C-alpha cells in the first residue's frame, strides 16, 4: 500500500466502532467472565500511558514508527 492510499483510508477507520470488549466476552471462558465481573466492582488503579504512531512517506517508501509510553508510579 502506498502512503496516498493509506492517508485516504485512515479517516474512514476513525469512525468505525471498536468491538474489542464484546468480542473478548464472546470468546472468554466462564471463569474469565466471573473474574471480569468481580474486577468491575473494585475501584481501579490505572497507570497513565500513551501510544504514538507516526506515518511517513518519502523516497518511494512508506514507514511507520510506533512508540509506547508509560509513566511508572513514583
N, C-alpha and C positions, 0 to 999 in steps of 0.2 A: 504494500500500500504506500502511495506517496503522500507527502505532507498535505497537499491540497485536498485530496480525498478525505484524509483524516480530519482536517480542520472543518470540513463541511459536515461531517458526521457527529462530531463532539456535541454541538448544541442540541441535537436530537436525543442524545444519550442522557443529558442532564435532566430532561423532562420525563424520563421513564420511572415508574415506581420501582422500589428496591424490595423485592420479596424475600430477602435473606432469612429473616426470622421465621416467617411462615413456612418456608421450605425446610429449614432446620427442624421445626417442630413435626413436620410430616415424617421425617426420616429418623427422628430420635427414638430410642427405646423408652419404655415406660419409666424405668428408674431415672432416666435423664429428665423426663418431663416433671417428675416429682421434685428432683433437685432444683430445677428452674423455678418451680412454684415456691419452694422454700426460700430460694435466694431473692425472689422478688419481694418477700415480706421483710427482709432485713435491710437496714439502711446501707447504701453502697458508698464505699470509699473509692473514689476514682482518681486516676492519675491523669494529668494533662499531657496530651500528646498531639502530634500533627503529622500529616503526610503531605509532602510537596512533590508535585510532578511537573517537570519541565520538558516540553517537547520542542525540539529544534530541527530545522532543516537547513541544509547548506551543502554546497559541493556535491549535489546529487544524492545526498544521504539523508535519512530520517533517523533521528536519535531521540531517545527518551532517558531522562535522568530522574530517578525516584529517590527521595530521601525521607527517612522516618526519624522524627524527633520525639524524645520522651524526657520529660523533666522528672528526675528522681526526687523523692522526698528528702528534705534537708535534715 
